Amino acid sequence: MGNSSSALSSSSSLPIDSAFDLPSPLPSWPSGGGFAKGRIDLGGLEVCQVTTFKKVWTVYEGGQDNLGATLFEPSSVPEGFSILGFYAQPNSRKLFGWTLVGKDLSGDSLRPPVDYLLLWSGKSKKVANNGGETGYFWQPVPPEGYNAVGLLVTTSAAKPPLDKIRCVRSDLTDQSESDAQIWETDGFSVSSSKPLNRGTKASGVSVGTFLANSSNPTLACLKNKKFDFSCMPSKLQIDALFQAYAPWIYFHKDEKYLPSSVDWFFSNGALLYKKGDEPNPVPIEPNGANLPQGESNDGLYWLDLPVASDARERVKGGDLQGMEVYLHVKPVFGGTFTDIAVWMFYPFNGPSRAKLKLGTIPLGKIGEHIGDWEHFTLRISNFSGKLHRMYLSQHSRGSWIDPSEIEFQGGGNKPVAYASLNGHAMYSKPGLVLQGKDNVGIRNDTGKSEKLIDTAVRFKVVSAEYMGGGEVEEPAWLNYLRHWGPKIDYGHEDEIRGVEKIMVGESLKNVFRSAIKGLPNEVFGEEGPTGPKLKRNWLGDED
């Protein structure tokens, strides 16, 4: 783009020009342990989060919404701490981010680089940049036995001073990979980074910096060598965190199949079936104490609704007023963050609907299944107790939402989420989300209605393995590892062919088929869903 476009763009106000913060100040968390103390010792390397930045360079095109991106240097770095890398963010969102800075506690955890490698500059590129300034991206060249964990950006062709940044001793680092793309131009791209190995037992620590696709070798992340859970929240602190951030969930006005507590489901006639003894199902005790425990999902057992038709229909509708949510609390990023995975149980998942251009048609029994588990996850900084992101499950996938894109309830810090009609996928905004393309696919309709819950009203911590010592007693139903619904053949191919008969053109049919294939198996009644402990995110990450 030409200079006139650049001048016009640089004079326009962008979301990144203002900083975002949570609507309400953080409360004072209950005292105890190392949670929310501001600093974490990774084993000779102390780190803290910096959330204030000095703008270095802005580009006004490319990236999200073609609005460009801005690169920042961490500012207000505490005395004795060193910068490990710069921060980057798309211009399409308000500024809300962090990077880690480090303090050497062992005497040899940090070293300055021996040189810099120029990865890219905008000098020869026609990009709409900040007042004609050119951005230069530099990768530190570490001394032997050390790794770089972040990049620098300048507006000068001169190499940065060697004492501008620090490299980290190799045994305090781990492999990283790119996360979300921030900006791209002519084959050069910038993305956020995350540890390659993630999960409850992984020690990789996110630095909060960014990667460039030309980084060679790929930048490392940090590693928590002192992974002792000392900075994880206590039970009292978990309760306080959830009271502060527990979302409000809105259901569609036409939703017939609402959530319930697990105890209510059991107490209202749910039955346990055993293969080979199908004529003799067993009523389930209210706390699930008579459910088979542990072992594996061998197909020998499954749950079902009551046999009597009136009881069956009543249980399908759930019990919104008495429902409760179930919290699984776990360490992520080497114990520097806490994930609170919030599980919701629905006795029944309703039928799907398809959008075909201007029309909507029901898909028969496609989508129906018994025993539907959905979840969302709150990712919280163990440095401060601040909400970092929220994950919303959407059928077999999901998406992370940054706080600046979250709707908050009533001016407080409680996010709002929307459960889709019949399918119960979770979204951050009301309206229609279509699984498909070209105005053809599976409908996910959401909206505000009088059917809503404040998840803070009734919640129970059902698992926090890092605590040990039986501080959190897991309910029997959590360790029931078989199906929560029966295997049923709905003849979905007949349903699909029936829909295709009214479609005109093979391209339309192919788009519809592609959308159908993206649905999980239980949607077709091929198998009942499994409980939370068999989901990939129980021990792993959400993505």
Number of C-alpha atoms within 10 A of each C-alpha: 10 9 14 10 14 20 16 11 20 18 10 9 10 16 14 19 15 12 13 16 14 18 14 11 10 14 11 9 18 17 13 14 14 18 26 23 15 16 21 23 21 23 16 18 25 19 24 22 23 19 16 18 19 13 15 19 21 24 27 24 22 20 21 17 10 14 21 25 25 23 23 21 19 22 13 10 18 13 7 9 16 23 22 27 29 25 28 29 27 27 28 18 20 19 22 18 20 20 25 26 25 27 22 19 14 11 10 12 21 24 22 21 23 13 15 18 14 17 16 18 18 18 14 8 12 13 22 27 25 20 15 15 17 21 22 20 22 22 27 27 19 21 16 10 11 22 28 28 31 27 23 25 23 20 16 13 13 9 14 16 11 15 12 14 23 27 28 27 20 18 14 24 24 22 17 23 17 18 16 11 18 23 25 19 15 9 7 13 17 23 21 21 24 25 25 18 17 22 22 21 17 22 26 29 29 26 29 23 26 28 28 26 14 15 16 11 10 18 24 28 27 30 25 25 17 17 19 12 17 18 25 26 29 19 16 12 19 20 18 18 22 18 17 20 20 22 25 17 19 23 27 22 14 13 18 16 24 26 29 24 23 22 18 19 25 22 16 17 21 26 21 26 20 15 11 9 10 11 9 11 18 16 19 20 16 17 15 20 13 15 22 17 15 12 10 13 14 9 14 14 22 25 26 23 26 22 13 9 10 9 14 17 15 14 25 23 19 22 19 16 14 13 23 25 22 23 23 20 27 26 29 27 26 26 29 29 26 27 28 24 26 24 20 22 23 25 29 27 25 23 18 21 22 23 19 20 12 7 9 14 13 15 18 18 19 23 22 22 29 26 26 24 22 22 21 26 21 25 23 22 23 26 20 17 24 20 23 20 18 23 22 25 20 20 17 12 13 17 16 17 16 15 20 17 13 18 16 19 15 10 11 13 24 25 21 21 28 25 29 24 25 24 26 29 23 25 28 21 17 19 15 13 15 17 20 19 14 11 17 23 25 25 22 25 23 28 20 17 12 9 16 19 17 17 21 18 12 14 20 15 20 19 21 20 17 19 17 9 8 10 13 16 13 15 14 16 18 18 19 26 23 24 23 24 26 23 20 15 11 18 14 18 11 11 15 17 13 13 18 17 9 10 14 9 9 10 10 18 21 13 17 26 17 14 18 19 9 14 18 16 15 24 26 24 23 17 21 24 26 20 21 22 15 17 14 12 14 16 17 16 15 21 12
